[in-house]
């Protein structure tokens, strides 16, 4: 069995040039942003309500176990 040494081959580097003009960024209108913010708040509020419901259920179950 023969093991070759480390080769001395060069690796070719390919550079990609950056665009000369800055690219435009898509802006969101104020109304669309407010809709998105309202939806996110609505979703967060829904999750909070669910968590409170679960906490209350667990508390009442634990309370019933203590009384039994």
HTML snippet that shows the backbone in 3Dmol.js (N, CA, C, O; Angstrom):
<script src="https://3Dmol.org/build/3Dmol-min.js"></script>
<div id="view" style="width:600px;height:400px;position:relative"></div>
<script>
const pdb = `
ATOM      1  N   UNK A   1       0.846  -1.163   0.000  1.00  0.00           N
ATOM      2  CA  UNK A   1       0.000   0.000   0.000  1.00  0.00           C
ATOM      3  C   UNK A   1       0.895   1.230   0.000  1.00  0.00           C
ATOM      4  O   UNK A   1       1.866   1.309   0.752  1.00  0.00           O
ATOM      5  N   UNK A   2       0.553   2.187  -0.854  1.00  0.00           N
ATOM      6  CA  UNK A   2       1.370   3.382  -0.969  1.00  0.00           C
ATOM      7  C   UNK A   2       0.540   4.612  -0.611  1.00  0.00           C
ATOM      8  O   UNK A   2      -0.604   4.744  -1.046  1.00  0.00           O
ATOM      9  N   UNK A   3       1.116   5.502   0.178  1.00  0.00           N
ATOM     10  CA  UNK A   3       0.445   6.744   0.554  1.00  0.00           C
ATOM     11  C   UNK A   3       1.187   7.882  -0.115  1.00  0.00           C
ATOM     12  O   UNK A   3       2.387   8.070   0.083  1.00  0.00           O
ATOM     13  N   UNK A   4       0.431   8.653  -0.928  1.00  0.00           N
ATOM     14  CA  UNK A   4       1.039   9.792  -1.621  1.00  0.00           C
ATOM     15  C   UNK A   4       1.168  10.973  -0.678  1.00  0.00           C
ATOM     16  O   UNK A   4       0.418  11.095   0.291  1.00  0.00           O
ATOM     17  N   UNK A   5       2.106  11.822  -0.965  1.00  0.00           N
ATOM     18  CA  UNK A   5       2.300  13.030  -0.174  1.00  0.00           C
ATOM     19  C   UNK A   5       1.236  14.077  -0.493  1.00  0.00           C
ATOM     20  O   UNK A   5       0.371  13.874  -1.345  1.00  0.00           O
ATOM     21  N   UNK A   6       1.322  15.172   0.199  1.00  0.00           N
ATOM     22  CA  UNK A   6       0.374  16.260  -0.027  1.00  0.00           C
ATOM     23  C   UNK A   6       0.716  16.923  -1.345  1.00  0.00           C
ATOM     24  O   UNK A   6       1.874  17.251  -1.604  1.00  0.00           O
ATOM     25  N   UNK A   7      -0.293  17.120  -2.177  1.00  0.00           N
ATOM     26  CA  UNK A   7      -0.032  17.721  -3.488  1.00  0.00           C
ATOM     27  C   UNK A   7       0.163  19.226  -3.349  1.00  0.00           C
ATOM     28  O   UNK A   7      -0.247  19.839  -2.364  1.00  0.00           O
ATOM     29  N   UNK A   8       0.780  19.782  -4.332  1.00  0.00           N
ATOM     30  CA  UNK A   8       1.096  21.201  -4.315  1.00  0.00           C
ATOM     31  C   UNK A   8       0.243  21.953  -5.334  1.00  0.00           C
ATOM     32  O   UNK A   8       0.663  22.991  -5.844  1.00  0.00           O
ATOM     33  N   UNK A   9      -0.944  21.441  -5.633  1.00  0.00           N
ATOM     34  CA  UNK A   9      -1.807  22.075  -6.633  1.00  0.00           C
ATOM     35  C   UNK A   9      -2.415  23.355  -6.077  1.00  0.00           C
ATOM     36  O   UNK A   9      -2.823  23.421  -4.917  1.00  0.00           O
ATOM     37  N   UNK A  10      -2.464  24.368  -6.934  1.00  0.00           N
ATOM     38  CA  UNK A  10      -3.067  25.629  -6.519  1.00  0.00           C
ATOM     39  C   UNK A  10      -4.571  25.579  -6.758  1.00  0.00           C
ATOM     40  O   UNK A  10      -5.055  24.931  -7.686  1.00  0.00           O
ATOM     41  N   UNK A  11      -5.285  26.274  -5.903  1.00  0.00           N
ATOM     42  CA  UNK A  11      -6.735  26.349  -6.033  1.00  0.00           C
ATOM     43  C   UNK A  11      -7.073  27.670  -6.704  1.00  0.00           C
ATOM     44  O   UNK A  11      -6.596  28.728  -6.293  1.00  0.00           O
ATOM     45  N   UNK A  12      -7.906  27.601  -7.748  1.00  0.00           N
ATOM     46  CA  UNK A  12      -8.309  28.820  -8.450  1.00  0.00           C
ATOM     47  C   UNK A  12      -9.442  29.490  -7.679  1.00  0.00           C
ATOM     48  O   UNK A  12     -10.443  28.852  -7.353  1.00  0.00           O
ATOM     49  N   UNK A  13      -9.280  30.765  -7.393  1.00  0.00           N
ATOM     50  CA  UNK A  13     -10.305  31.515  -6.680  1.00  0.00           C
ATOM     51  C   UNK A  13     -11.138  32.308  -7.677  1.00  0.00           C
ATOM     52  O   UNK A  13     -10.596  32.998  -8.541  1.00  0.00           O
ATOM     53  N   UNK A  14     -12.437  32.208  -7.555  1.00  0.00           N
ATOM     54  CA  UNK A  14     -13.342  32.967  -8.417  1.00  0.00           C
ATOM     55  C   UNK A  14     -14.015  34.041  -7.579  1.00  0.00           C
ATOM     56  O   UNK A  14     -14.756  33.739  -6.643  1.00  0.00           O
ATOM     57  N   UNK A  15     -13.758  35.277  -7.917  1.00  0.00           N
ATOM     58  CA  UNK A  15     -14.358  36.391  -7.200  1.00  0.00           C
ATOM     59  C   UNK A  15     -15.556  36.904  -7.974  1.00  0.00           C
ATOM     60  O   UNK A  15     -15.525  36.995  -9.201  1.00  0.00           O
ATOM     61  N   UNK A  16     -16.607  37.236  -7.251  1.00  0.00           N
ATOM     62  CA  UNK A  16     -17.798  37.802  -7.866  1.00  0.00           C
ATOM     63  C   UNK A  16     -17.814  39.282  -7.532  1.00  0.00           C
ATOM     64  O   UNK A  16     -17.706  39.671  -6.369  1.00  0.00           O
ATOM     65  N   UNK A  17     -17.947  40.097  -8.558  1.00  0.00           N
ATOM     66  CA  UNK A  17     -17.933  41.540  -8.311  1.00  0.00           C
ATOM     67  C   UNK A  17     -19.286  41.993  -7.774  1.00  0.00           C
ATOM     68  O   UNK A  17     -20.335  41.481  -8.166  1.00  0.00           O
ATOM     69  N   UNK A  18     -19.236  42.946  -6.885  1.00  0.00           N
ATOM     70  CA  UNK A  18     -20.463  43.497  -6.308  1.00  0.00           C
ATOM     71  C   UNK A  18     -21.105  44.439  -7.318  1.00  0.00           C
ATOM     72  O   UNK A  18     -20.404  45.069  -8.109  1.00  0.00           O
ATOM     73  N   UNK A  19     -22.429  44.539  -7.298  1.00  0.00           N
ATOM     74  CA  UNK A  19     -23.084  45.458  -8.238  1.00  0.00           C
ATOM     75  C   UNK A  19     -22.688  46.904  -7.949  1.00  0.00           C
ATOM     76  O   UNK A  19     -22.503  47.295  -6.796  1.00  0.00           O
ATOM     77  N   UNK A  20     -22.563  47.681  -9.007  1.00  0.00           N
ATOM     78  CA  UNK A  20     -22.122  49.072  -8.867  1.00  0.00           C
ATOM     79  C   UNK A  20     -23.212  49.944  -8.244  1.00  0.00           C
ATOM     80  O   UNK A  20     -22.920  50.806  -7.416  1.00  0.00           O
ATOM     81  N   UNK A  21     -24.457  49.724  -8.639  1.00  0.00           N
ATOM     82  CA  UNK A  21     -25.569  50.517  -8.125  1.00  0.00           C
ATOM     83  C   UNK A  21     -26.185  49.817  -6.922  1.00  0.00           C
ATOM     84  O   UNK A  21     -26.375  48.601  -6.949  1.00  0.00           O
ATOM     85  N   UNK A  22     -26.498  50.559  -5.871  1.00  0.00           N
ATOM     86  CA  UNK A  22     -27.177  49.925  -4.731  1.00  0.00           C
ATOM     87  C   UNK A  22     -28.572  49.456  -5.151  1.00  0.00           C
ATOM     88  O   UNK A  22     -29.273  50.134  -5.902  1.00  0.00           O
ATOM     89  N   UNK A  23     -28.950  48.295  -4.654  1.00  0.00           N
ATOM     90  CA  UNK A  23     -30.245  47.737  -5.020  1.00  0.00           C
ATOM     91  C   UNK A  23     -31.339  48.382  -4.186  1.00  0.00           C
ATOM     92  O   UNK A  23     -31.131  48.747  -3.029  1.00  0.00           O
ATOM     93  N   UNK A  24     -32.510  48.513  -4.800  1.00  0.00           N
ATOM     94  CA  UNK A  24     -33.637  49.112  -4.097  1.00  0.00           C
ATOM     95  C   UNK A  24     -34.225  48.109  -3.118  1.00  0.00           C
ATOM     96  O   UNK A  24     -34.322  46.917  -3.409  1.00  0.00           O
ATOM     97  N   UNK A  25     -34.611  48.605  -1.968  1.00  0.00           N
ATOM     98  CA  UNK A  25     -35.236  47.777  -0.947  1.00  0.00           C
ATOM     99  C   UNK A  25     -36.738  48.005  -1.024  1.00  0.00           C
ATOM    100  O   UNK A  25     -37.203  49.143  -1.083  1.00  0.00           O
ATOM    101  N   UNK A  26     -37.490  46.908  -1.023  1.00  0.00           N
ATOM    102  CA  UNK A  26     -38.942  47.035  -1.084  1.00  0.00           C
ATOM    103  C   UNK A  26     -39.456  47.607   0.234  1.00  0.00           C
ATOM    104  O   UNK A  26     -39.203  47.051   1.302  1.00  0.00           O
ATOM    105  N   UNK A  27     -40.166  48.702   0.148  1.00  0.00           N
ATOM    106  CA  UNK A  27     -40.706  49.341   1.342  1.00  0.00           C
ATOM    107  C   UNK A  27     -42.134  48.882   1.571  1.00  0.00           C
ATOM    108  O   UNK A  27     -42.871  48.605   0.625  1.00  0.00           O
ATOM    109  N   UNK A  28     -42.507  48.807   2.814  1.00  0.00           N
ATOM    110  CA  UNK A  28     -43.861  48.410   3.184  1.00  0.00           C
ATOM    111  C   UNK A  28     -44.622  49.679   3.543  1.00  0.00           C
ATOM    112  O   UNK A  28     -44.109  50.549   4.246  1.00  0.00           O
ATOM    113  N   UNK A  29     -45.838  49.769   3.055  1.00  0.00           N
ATOM    114  CA  UNK A  29     -46.626  50.962   3.359  1.00  0.00           C
ATOM    115  C   UNK A  29     -46.992  50.979   4.843  1.00  0.00           C
ATOM    116  O   UNK A  29     -46.949  49.953   5.522  1.00  0.00           O
ATOM    117  N   UNK A  30     -47.348  52.151   5.321  1.00  0.00           N
ATOM    118  CA  UNK A  30     -47.689  52.313   6.730  1.00  0.00           C
ATOM    119  C   UNK A  30     -48.901  51.461   7.083  1.00  0.00           C
ATOM    120  O   UNK A  30     -48.953  50.859   8.156  1.00  0.00           O
ATOM    121  N   UNK A  31     -49.878  51.411   6.175  1.00  0.00           N
ATOM    122  CA  UNK A  31     -51.090  50.628   6.427  1.00  0.00           C
ATOM    123  C   UNK A  31     -50.775  49.137   6.521  1.00  0.00           C
ATOM    124  O   UNK A  31     -51.279  48.442   7.403  1.00  0.00           O
ATOM    125  N   UNK A  32     -49.932  48.652   5.601  1.00  0.00           N
ATOM    126  CA  UNK A  32     -49.562  47.231   5.632  1.00  0.00           C
ATOM    127  C   UNK A  32     -48.791  46.890   6.902  1.00  0.00           C
ATOM    128  O   UNK A  32     -48.994  45.832   7.497  1.00  0.00           O
ATOM    129  N   UNK A  33     -47.905  47.796   7.311  1.00  0.00           N
ATOM    130  CA  UNK A  33     -47.137  47.558   8.528  1.00  0.00           C
ATOM    131  C   UNK A  33     -48.052  47.526   9.744  1.00  0.00           C
ATOM    132  O   UNK A  33     -47.876  46.693  10.633  1.00  0.00           O
ATOM    133  N   UNK A  34     -49.035  48.434   9.788  1.00  0.00           N
ATOM    134  CA  UNK A  34     -49.975  48.442  10.905  1.00  0.00           C
ATOM    135  C   UNK A  34     -50.829  47.181  10.920  1.00  0.00           C
ATOM    136  O   UNK A  34     -51.146  46.659  11.989  1.00  0.00           O
ATOM    137  N   UNK A  35     -51.205  46.686   9.735  1.00  0.00           N
ATOM    138  CA  UNK A  35     -51.960  45.430   9.664  1.00  0.00           C
ATOM    139  C   UNK A  35     -51.127  44.278  10.215  1.00  0.00           C
ATOM    140  O   UNK A  35     -51.622  43.449  10.979  1.00  0.00           O
ATOM    141  N   UNK A  36     -49.856  44.238   9.816  1.00  0.00           N
ATOM    142  CA  UNK A  36     -48.960  43.183  10.289  1.00  0.00           C
ATOM    143  C   UNK A  36     -48.761  43.271  11.797  1.00  0.00           C
ATOM    144  O   UNK A  36     -48.778  42.253  12.488  1.00  0.00           O
ATOM    145  N   UNK A  37     -48.575  44.473  12.301  1.00  0.00           N
ATOM    146  CA  UNK A  37     -48.395  44.673  13.736  1.00  0.00           C
ATOM    147  C   UNK A  37     -49.653  44.281  14.501  1.00  0.00           C
ATOM    148  O   UNK A  37     -49.575  43.675  15.569  1.00  0.00           O
ATOM    149  N   UNK A  38     -50.812  44.630  13.950  1.00  0.00           N
ATOM    150  CA  UNK A  38     -52.077  44.281  14.587  1.00  0.00           C
ATOM    151  C   UNK A  38     -52.254  42.769  14.630  1.00  0.00           C
ATOM    152  O   UNK A  38     -52.693  42.222  15.642  1.00  0.00           O
ATOM    153  N   UNK A  39     -51.915  42.091  13.531  1.00  0.00           N
ATOM    154  CA  UNK A  39     -52.032  40.632  13.484  1.00  0.00           C
ATOM    155  C   UNK A  39     -51.095  39.983  14.492  1.00  0.00           C
ATOM    156  O   UNK A  39     -51.484  39.047  15.190  1.00  0.00           O
ATOM    157  N   UNK A  40     -49.851  40.479  14.572  1.00  0.00           N
ATOM    158  CA  UNK A  40     -48.889  39.918  15.527  1.00  0.00           C
ATOM    159  C   UNK A  40     -49.380  40.111  16.956  1.00  0.00           C
ATOM    160  O   UNK A  40     -49.254  39.207  17.782  1.00  0.00           O
ATOM    161  N   UNK A  41     -49.938  41.281  17.252  1.00  0.00           N
ATOM    162  CA  UNK A  41     -50.471  41.541  18.589  1.00  0.00           C
ATOM    163  C   UNK A  41     -51.651  40.624  18.876  1.00  0.00           C
ATOM    164  O   UNK A  41     -51.782  40.105  19.984  1.00  0.00           O
ATOM    165  N   UNK A  42     -52.513  40.424  17.878  1.00  0.00           N
ATOM    166  CA  UNK A  42     -53.672  39.544  18.034  1.00  0.00           C
ATOM    167  C   UNK A  42     -53.213  38.118  18.332  1.00  0.00           C
ATOM    168  O   UNK A  42     -53.758  37.467  19.223  1.00  0.00           O
ATOM    169  N   UNK A  43     -52.219  37.630  17.597  1.00  0.00           N
ATOM    170  CA  UNK A  43     -51.700  36.279  17.815  1.00  0.00           C
ATOM    171  C   UNK A  43     -51.095  36.157  19.211  1.00  0.00           C
ATOM    172  O   UNK A  43     -51.339  35.171  19.905  1.00  0.00           O
ATOM    173  N   UNK A  44     -50.312  37.147  19.626  1.00  0.00           N
ATOM    174  CA  UNK A  44     -49.679  37.113  20.945  1.00  0.00           C
ATOM    175  C   UNK A  44     -50.731  37.134  22.037  1.00  0.00           C
ATOM    176  O   UNK A  44     -50.607  36.428  23.038  1.00  0.00           O
ATOM    177  N   UNK A  45     -51.768  37.942  21.852  1.00  0.00           N
ATOM    178  CA  UNK A  45     -52.841  38.025  22.836  1.00  0.00           C
ATOM    179  C   UNK A  45     -53.560  36.682  22.939  1.00  0.00           C
ATOM    180  O   UNK A  45     -53.913  36.248  24.036  1.00  0.00           O
ATOM    181  N   UNK A  46     -53.779  36.022  21.798  1.00  0.00           N
ATOM    182  CA  UNK A  46     -54.421  34.707  21.807  1.00  0.00           C
ATOM    183  C   UNK A  46     -53.594  33.679  22.560  1.00  0.00           C
ATOM    184  O   UNK A  46     -54.138  32.864  23.305  1.00  0.00           O
ATOM    185  N   UNK A  47     -52.282  33.715  22.368  1.00  0.00           N
ATOM    186  CA  UNK A  47     -51.405  32.787  23.085  1.00  0.00           C
ATOM    187  C   UNK A  47     -51.430  33.063  24.583  1.00  0.00           C
ATOM    188  O   UNK A  47     -51.433  32.133  25.389  1.00  0.00           O
ATOM    189  N   UNK A  48     -51.447  34.336  24.953  1.00  0.00           N
ATOM    190  CA  UNK A  48     -51.497  34.687  26.378  1.00  0.00           C
ATOM    191  C   UNK A  48     -52.780  34.191  27.017  1.00  0.00           C
ATOM    192  O   UNK A  48     -52.760  33.693  28.143  1.00  0.00           O
ATOM    193  N   UNK A  49     -53.900  34.321  26.312  1.00  0.00           N
ATOM    194  CA  UNK A  49     -55.181  33.849  26.848  1.00  0.00           C
ATOM    195  C   UNK A  49     -55.140  32.341  27.052  1.00  0.00           C
ATOM    196  O   UNK A  49     -55.618  31.834  28.067  1.00  0.00           O
ATOM    197  N   UNK A  50     -54.564  31.620  26.080  1.00  0.00           N
ATOM    198  CA  UNK A  50     -54.461  30.160  26.208  1.00  0.00           C
ATOM    199  C   UNK A  50     -53.587  29.773  27.401  1.00  0.00           C
ATOM    200  O   UNK A  50     -53.923  28.854  28.149  1.00  0.00           O
ATOM    201  N   UNK A  51     -52.469  30.474  27.577  1.00  0.00           N
ATOM    202  CA  UNK A  51     -51.577  30.165  28.696  1.00  0.00           C
ATOM    203  C   UNK A  51     -52.250  30.436  30.035  1.00  0.00           C
ATOM    204  O   UNK A  51     -52.075  29.670  30.983  1.00  0.00           O
ATOM    205  N   UNK A  52     -53.010  31.508  30.119  1.00  0.00           N
ATOM    206  CA  UNK A  52     -53.725  31.811  31.363  1.00  0.00           C
ATOM    207  C   UNK A  52     -54.765  30.742  31.633  1.00  0.00           C
ATOM    208  O   UNK A  52     -54.930  30.310  32.774  1.00  0.00           O
ATOM    209  N   UNK A  53     -55.472  30.307  30.589  1.00  0.00           N
ATOM    210  CA  UNK A  53     -56.469  29.247  30.757  1.00  0.00           C
ATOM    211  C   UNK A  53     -55.833  27.967  31.290  1.00  0.00           C
ATOM    212  O   UNK A  53     -56.364  27.329  32.198  1.00  0.00           O
ATOM    213  N   UNK A  54     -54.696  27.603  30.717  1.00  0.00           N
ATOM    214  CA  UNK A  54     -53.999  26.386  31.149  1.00  0.00           C
ATOM    215  C   UNK A  54     -53.538  26.534  32.600  1.00  0.00           C
ATOM    216  O   UNK A  54     -53.666  25.601  33.392  1.00  0.00           O
ATOM    217  N   UNK A  55     -53.002  27.705  32.945  1.00  0.00           N
ATOM    218  CA  UNK A  55     -52.536  27.930  34.315  1.00  0.00           C
ATOM    219  C   UNK A  55     -53.692  27.844  35.307  1.00  0.00           C
ATOM    220  O   UNK A  55     -53.540  27.272  36.386  1.00  0.00           O
ATOM    221  N   UNK A  56     -54.845  28.407  34.951  1.00  0.00           N
ATOM    222  CA  UNK A  56     -56.006  28.360  35.841  1.00  0.00           C
ATOM    223  C   UNK A  56     -56.490  26.926  36.008  1.00  0.00           C
ATOM    224  O   UNK A  56     -56.824  26.507  37.116  1.00  0.00           O
ATOM    225  N   UNK A  57     -56.528  26.170  34.909  1.00  0.00           N
ATOM    226  CA  UNK A  57     -56.945  24.763  34.995  1.00  0.00           C
ATOM    227  C   UNK A  57     -56.011  23.975  35.901  1.00  0.00           C
ATOM    228  O   UNK A  57     -56.467  23.198  36.739  1.00  0.00           O
ATOM    229  N   UNK A  58     -54.717  24.168  35.739  1.00  0.00           N
ATOM    230  CA  UNK A  58     -53.748  23.458  36.582  1.00  0.00           C
ATOM    231  C   UNK A  58     -53.881  23.868  38.046  1.00  0.00           C
ATOM    232  O   UNK A  58     -53.772  23.028  38.940  1.00  0.00           O
ATOM    233  N   UNK A  59     -54.115  25.146  38.290  1.00  0.00           N
ATOM    234  CA  UNK A  59     -54.274  25.627  39.664  1.00  0.00           C
ATOM    235  C   UNK A  59     -55.512  25.017  40.308  1.00  0.00           C
ATOM    236  O   UNK A  59     -55.463  24.574  41.455  1.00  0.00           O
ATOM    237  N   UNK A  60     -56.622  24.992  39.573  1.00  0.00           N
ATOM    238  CA  UNK A  60     -57.849  24.436  40.156  1.00  0.00           C
ATOM    239  C   UNK A  60     -57.721  22.937  40.386  1.00  0.00           C
ATOM    240  O   UNK A  60     -58.235  22.417  41.377  1.00  0.00           O
ATOM    241  N   UNK A  61     -57.038  22.232  39.479  1.00  0.00           N
ATOM    242  CA  UNK A  61     -56.826  20.790  39.677  1.00  0.00           C
ATOM    243  C   UNK A  61     -55.959  20.541  40.910  1.00  0.00           C
ATOM    244  O   UNK A  61     -56.246  19.645  41.704  1.00  0.00           O
ATOM    245  N   UNK A  62     -54.911  21.327  41.068  1.00  0.00           N
ATOM    246  CA  UNK A  62     -54.032  21.170  42.230  1.00  0.00           C
ATOM    247  C   UNK A  62     -54.788  21.505  43.507  1.00  0.00           C
ATOM    248  O   UNK A  62     -54.592  20.854  44.533  1.00  0.00           O
ATOM    249  N   UNK A  63     -55.640  22.503  43.452  1.00  0.00           N
ATOM    250  CA  UNK A  63     -56.433  22.908  44.613  1.00  0.00           C
ATOM    251  C   UNK A  63     -57.416  21.804  44.999  1.00  0.00           C
ATOM    252  O   UNK A  63     -57.625  21.532  46.181  1.00  0.00           O
ATOM    253  N   UNK A  64     -58.023  21.166  43.978  1.00  0.00           N
ATOM    254  CA  UNK A  64     -58.967  20.080  44.242  1.00  0.00           C
ATOM    255  C   UNK A  64     -58.248  18.882  44.848  1.00  0.00           C
ATOM    256  O   UNK A  64     -58.790  18.195  45.714  1.00  0.00           O
ATOM    257  N   UNK A  65     -57.003  18.632  44.379  1.00  0.00           N
ATOM    258  CA  UNK A  65     -56.231  17.518  44.932  1.00  0.00           C
ATOM    259  C   UNK A  65     -55.903  17.766  46.405  1.00  0.00           C
ATOM    260  O   UNK A  65     -55.890  16.829  47.203  1.00  0.00           O
ATOM    261  N   UNK A  66     -55.642  19.011  46.764  1.00  0.00           N
ATOM    262  CA  UNK A  66     -55.330  19.331  48.158  1.00  0.00           C
ATOM    263  C   UNK A  66     -56.555  19.189  49.050  1.00  0.00           C
ATOM    264  O   UNK A  66     -56.448  18.783  50.207  1.00  0.00           O
ATOM    265  N   UNK A  67     -57.712  19.525  48.508  1.00  0.00           N
ATOM    266  CA  UNK A  67     -58.939  19.446  49.299  1.00  0.00           C
ATOM    267  C   UNK A  67     -59.448  18.018  49.431  1.00  0.00           C
ATOM    268  O   UNK A  67     -60.173  17.706  50.376  1.00  0.00           O
ATOM    269  N   UNK A  68     -59.079  17.146  48.497  1.00  0.00           N
ATOM    270  CA  UNK A  68     -59.591  15.769  48.524  1.00  0.00           C
ATOM    271  C   UNK A  68     -58.906  14.920  49.565  1.00  0.00           C
ATOM    272  O   UNK A  68     -59.227  13.740  49.708  1.00  0.00           O
TER     273      UNK A  68
END
`;
const viewer = $3Dmol.createViewer("view");
viewer.addModel(pdb, "pdb");
viewer.setStyle({}, {cartoon: {color: "spectrum"}});
viewer.zoomTo();
viewer.render();
</script>
